[in-house]
Amino acid sequence: MSVHQLPPIKSSLKPSNHPYLTGAWTPILTEVDATDLTVLEGRIPDDIDGVYVRNTENQIHQPLGRYHPSTGTGMVHTISFRGGKADYRNRFVRTRCFQAEQEAEGSLWGGLMDPPGTSVRPGFGAHGGIKDSSSTDVVVHAGQILSTFYQCGEAYRLDPETLEQSGVAPWGPLDGVSAHPKVDEATGEMLFFNYGVHAPYMHYGVVDRTGTLVHYVPIDLPGPRLPHDMAFTTNYSILNDFPLFWDQDLLKKGVHASRMHDGLKSRFGIIPRYGRPEDIRWFEADPTYVLHFLNAWEDGDEIVLDGYFQENPCPEPLEGYPPGMSHMMAFLDEHSFRPRLHRWRFNLKTGETREHHMDDRLLEFGTFNQRHAGVPYRYAYSTTTKPGWFLFTGFVKHDLETGQSWAVNLPEGVYASESPFVPRIDAKDEDDGYLVSFLIDENTQTSECVLIDCKDFEAGPVVRIALPHKISSGTHSVWADRRFIENGVLPRS
């Protein structure tokens, strides 16, 4: 392995025992380029060609108050596979907030757990004083990585091969872009939404394969909401209005405290991909909150949607954490909000909704073969999690046709990243490929990349590849075939 370290960034971070600044969440402050990575075990397959991209929430400066990783600066990590070899890079996302704090050599924004007025500098974007850390999600679209923030910040562009940065996406609207825009590889289009505290409270848009905004419409909601994800089929996009959202009285005082609103149903808005506001159809369903959806498709008169139904979206504060941390820790604990793999069916002819759980285990952060996005699919991959932490301890593969499942459990003290599916070159069927993940090993204080053969799932990793440093934990990732990066579209085979 050959490693080149970039000049250091400015940091004011001090040693801490904070639960989100230690362990697997320990920030790293170095940016490197590493080539010809060392293989610890197995062999790097030569039947994949592309880039695995991972966003992390990586604090740089001493927090102003009660730190939460949602305000940690985005750091993008990539591992590029080609010809049986692998290279690694990592970079902080150079957001406007990053640049401002580098100039100040310290934190300028508080976090969601801090009282109003903690920020010492006005915010950028749709949500006022909330820091846009661009640390939530990543997709690859129009030949660029797009890094986004769950509170509707700006979409920042990075080159998938070099991580060279080219600033804010020029098509981004004034109201920002939420995390979880969806890329339809078959058309090259990207579908997105945003939300805010002013009417109409949501917008929906489409960006074409060249990076041009070609559709953008308001979506009227009854008030400020907290949508986090969306889904799409070949012809429709699926938005949502869940009964967990800001407490309106507290929001007027600048306090961002969410709660379940009794008596309200979940609502799903189905709109044609290029539909107008008057075209949207709302379907009611059981009250819940959904962080993440899997896939959706059209089945006769019905739209079918898979995702993770929370049975306890507003959990009680967890015990044993520092004052002020227990409530937010509960919101980041899958064992508190109890997500289950779930299916909704919306009948466009009758307006009826049917729904049911598909597994009794606590599962989340699902991925699938993106060549089946928006159309019927068979295999889904979910993560399992350690109680009390947003840390992934294993993977579950589901055959959604037969109901069979297979699991991989990681050793104690080893935590995975969100793990997309990587199709083999010339794949013969839907699960002909690998899961790819970065692991954080608290036992050895190292990180590595692993590939799991989805045709022999329970055999575990077929290769373990050393990373040049231990990375920090975070949320989302994406795989991009090199053909898709270069062409902007990858037609279904």
N, C-alpha and C positions, 0 to 999 in steps of 0.2 A: 504494500500500500504506500502510495506517495501522497503526502499531505502538504498543502500550501495554506497557511493561515493569513487572513486579511488583517489590515490594521484594526486595532481595537476600537470599539465604540465607547462613549462616555457612560459611566454607570455610577450611581450613588447608593447602590444596594448594600445593606449591612447584613451580617450573619443573623439568622432568625430561627425560631422554632415554630413558626407559623405553619399550619398543616398544608397550605398551598404554596409554600416557598421551600419545602423540604421534601425528602423522599423522592418519589417519581416526579414530583412537581418542581424539583430544584432547578432554577433557571441556569441556562448556559449563556455566556456572553461572547463566545468566539464564533466567528464565521470562517468556514474553510472550504476548499476544493480538495477532494480526495479521489485519486484515480487508482484503477486496478485494485479494488478492495480485496482484503484477505478473506479467504474462505475458511471458516472454522470447522465445518463438517459438510460432507456431501459435495455436490457439483452444481455450479450455476447452469440452469438449463439454457440451451441455445435456441429453444423454440418459442421464445418471447422477445419482443422488440418494442420497447417503449419506456415510459417514465412513471414511477410511483411518486406522488406528491403528497406531502403531509403538512398540515398547519399545526402550530403549537402556540400555547399561551405562555409567554415567556417574559416575566417581569424584568425590567432593566433598572428602575430607580426605586429608592426607598418609598413605600406607599405613604400617602397623606393620611390615611385612616385605616379602616378594616379591609385589608386587601382581599379581593376576590379575583380569580383568574380571568374572568370576563374582561377585565381591564388590562391584563398582561399583554404586552406587545406581540403582535403576530410574528412568528418566525416560520418560514417555509423551508422544509427539508425535501430533497429529491434524491432518488436513486435511479440511475439510468441503466437499463439492461440492453446490451447489444452484443451478439456474437459470443455468448457465454461469458461475458465480463460485465463488471458493474462499477460505476462511478457514483460519488456522493457529493452533494453541495448543500449548504444551508445559508440563508440570509434573513435578517430582519426585514420586515416589510416597511419600506420607507414612506409611511403615511405622513400626512401633515402633522398629526399629533406626535409621531416619532420625531420628526424634525424639530418641532417646537420644544420638546423635552430635551433633545440633544443640545439645543442652543441654551436652554435654561440650566442644563446639567442637573436636572431633578424632576420629580413628578409635578405636573400641573393640574391633574385631574384626580378626584376621588373616585370611588367605585359605587356600585349599586347599593352596597350596605352602609354607605356613609350618609350623613344628614345633608339636606339641601345646603348649597353654598360651599361645599368642600372644595369644589374646583376653584382654582385661582386664575383660570383662563377660560374665556368662552369656548363652548364646544363648536365643532365643525359638523355640519350636516343637519339632518332632520330632527334630532333629539336634543338640541340645545347643549347642556353642559355634560352630557355623557360622552366619554372618550371613545373615539373611533379607533379601535386597536387593530382592526382587520385580522382578527385572530380566530375566527369561527370556522369558516368554510373555504374550500378551494374547488374550482372546476377548471377544465381546460376548454377554451372556446376560441375559434378564429386564430388558432396557432399560438395562443397566449394562456398562461395561468392567470386566473382571476381570483384574487383573495378578497373575501367579504366578511362583514361583521353582522351579528344577529340583530343588532339594534339599528339596522338600516344606515350604514355608513356609505363610503364611496367604494367602488370596485377598483382595486389596484392591479396593475398588469406586470407580470414577470415572464421572462423568456423560459420555456420549459427545459431547454438544454443548458443554458448558462446562468439562469436566474438574474440576468441583467434586467433592471427595472425601468419601466417607461411611464410611470405615474398613473394618474386616474384615467379610467376608461372614458373616452370623450362622449359616449352615448349616455352616460349615467344621468338620470333625472335629478332635479333639485331635491326631491324627497328621498333620495338615496336608493340603495339596493339592499334588500334583506339577504342574509345568508340563505343558502339552498336554492339559488337559481338552478334550473334543470336544463341540461344539454341533450338534445335529441341528435345522437350521432348520425342517424339515418338521413336527416335533412341538414344538419349543421346549425340548426336554429337553437337559440337559448331563450328559455321562458323564465320570467322572473316576476317578483312582486315586491312591494314595499308597504310600509304602514307607518302611521304617525298619530299624533294627538289632536290633529285638526281634520275636519271634514274634507273629503269623503272618507278618510281614515285608512284607505288602501288604494293602491293602483296595481295594474297588471300590464306587463309588456312583453314584446318579442323582439329579439335582436337576431338579425340574419347571420349567415355563415361568414360574411365579410366584416362583421362587427358594426353594423348599422342598425340603429333603432328604427324598426319598421311598423311598430304597433304599440300604443300606450294609451290605456283607458282607465278612468276612475271606477272603483268598486265601492259602492255606498254601503257602509256598515252603520249599525245603530250608535256607535261610539268608539272610543279608542280600544283596540284589541291587541292581542299578542300572538299573532300567527308566527309559526317558526319554520314551516316547511310547506311544500306543495307537491303535486304529482301531475302527470300528463298521460294521455293516450294518443293514438294517432291523430285524432281530430279534436280533442278537448283538453282543457287544463282544469285542474281541480284545486280550488282555494278553500279556505276554512274560516270559521268564526266559532271559537270554543268558549265555554262559559268560565274559563280561567283567564282573567285579565286584570289590569290595574284597578285598585280601589279608587273610585272616581273622586271621593272627598279628599283622600290623601294626595292624589295626583295634582289637585289644584294647589296644594301646598308645596309641590315640588318633590314629594316622597313617592318613589317607585316601589310600591308594595302590591303584589298580586294576590288574588284570592279567588276561590270558586264562588260564583254567583248562583245561589240556589234558585231553582225554578226555571233556569235556562237550559235549553237543549244544545247539543252540538249541532252546528250547521255546516254543510259542505256546499260550496258554490261551484257549479259545473258550467263552464263557458267555452264556446268554440274557440279554437286556437286564435283566430282573428276576430273573435266576437266583440260586440259592442256591449255597453252596460245593460241595455234592455234585453240582451240575449241570455244573461246568466240565470240559471235555475238553482234554487236553494233547496236542499234536502235536509230534513231533521234526523238526528240520530241520538243515541244514548249520550248523556253528559260525560265528558272526559276531557283530557288534553292529550295531544299527540305531538311529541317532539319530532319524530321522524317517520316518514312513509317509506315503503319499499317501491312497489310498482303498481301500475294501473293499466287497464285495457278495456276494450269494448267487447261485449258478449251479447249479441242480438240487441234487445232493447235496453240492456243494462250496462252500466259502467261498474267495473269491479276494481276495488282499491284495497291494497294490503298495507298495513302499518302496525304501529305499536300503541295499543290502547292502555292508558294509565287508569288503574282501578282506584288510585288514591292521589289525584293530581295536586292536592294541597296538604302535604303531610305535616304532622306535628314536628316541632323542633327536636333534633337529636340530642341525646344526653352525652356528656363527656367532652364537649368541645368548648373552646374559649368563649367568653361572653360576646354576643353579637354574631357568632359564627354558626350557632346550632341550627338556626332556621334555614340559612342558605345551604348548609351542608345537607339538610334533609331534602332540599330541592335538587341536589346533585347525587342523590342516593337512589339507585333503581330499586333497592329493597324497601324504600319508603313509598315511592309512588307506584311501584308494582306494574311495570309495563308488560303486556302480553301480546304475542303475535296475533293479529286480528284481521278480519276481512269484512269489508262493507260492500253491499251491492245496492246500487241506486238505479231504479227503473225509470227510464226517461219517458216511458209511455204512461205509467200509472202514478208516478211520484212517490212510490213506496221505497222504503229503506229496509234492507235486511242485513243483519250483522251477527258475527259469532267469533269467539276465540278459536285459534288453530293450534295452540300449545299452552300448557299450564305453567311452563317455566317462565322465570323473569328474564326477558330478552330485550335487546335494543340494538341501535346502531347497525341496521341491516344493510346488506349490499347484495347485488345480483349481477348477472352478466348483462352489461349495458347494451349489447346488441339485441336484447329482448326488451328494451325500455319502451313502454307504451303499447306493447303487444303481449299476448299470453306467454307465460314463462313457467318453468317447472321448479327451479332450484333457488332457494334463498339462503343467505348466510348471516347469522346474527352473532352478537357478542354476549358473554356472561360477565358479571361484574362483582367485585368485592364489596360487601356492605360498607356504607359510609364514605365510599370514594367513587369518583368517576374514573375507575381504573379497570381495564378489561382483563379478565383472568382466563378467558377461553373463547372458543368458537363453536357454533352449532350449525350444521348444514341440514336443511330441510328439503325433502322431496315433497312438494306440495300436491302432487298427484296421488301418491301412495300413502302419505302420512309418515313415512319413515324419516328418521333423523340420525345423525352421527355427531359426536362431540370430540373436541380436542381441548384438554385442560392443561394449562400452563403450570410449571412448578411454583411452589410458594415463593412470593416475593418477586415474580416476573410478571410484567404487565404489557399488554399488547396495545397497538394502535388500531383505529378503524381500518378495516382490511378489505379493500375492493377485490373483485374478481378479475383475473388476468387471463384472457383467452389465449390458448396456444395459437401460433401461426398455423393456418389451415386447419383450425379446430373442426372436428367431425360432428360434435353435438354440443348442447348447451353447457354441460359441466366439464367440458374438455379444456382444462386450464388449471390455474392456481389461485389460492388466496395469497396476497402479499401483505406483510405487516412489519413495522418496526417494533422491537421489544425493548423494554427497559428492565434491566436486571438489578434489583436493589441488593442482591447478595454479592455481586461482583462489581457494582457501580459502573456497569458498562451498558452499551446498547448494541443491538445487531438487527439485521434484516433477515426475515425468514420467508420461505415459499412453501406452501402446503399444496400437495397435489390433490385436487378435488375429486379425482377418480379413485383415490385411495386415501380418503380424508383422515381416518383415525390412525393412520401410520405416522401422522405428524410431519414436521418439516423435512423436505427433501434436501434443503440446503440452509446453512446458517452462515451469514456474511457479517464480519465485524464492521462496525461503524467507528470512525476515528474519535468519537467522544460520546459520552452519555447525554442523551437528549432529554428535554422536558416533556411532560405529558401535554395533552391537548384534546382536540375534538375530531376534526374531519380530514378526509384524504380522498384522493382520486387516482385512478389509473388511466393513462392515455397511451393508446397505441401510437407508434411513430407515424404510421400511415395517416392516422386521424390528425395528429399535430401538423403534418405537412400539407394535407389536402383539405382540412376543415370539415370533412364529411367522411363517413364510413358506412356505405350502404350495407343493409342486411344481406347476408349470404343466402 
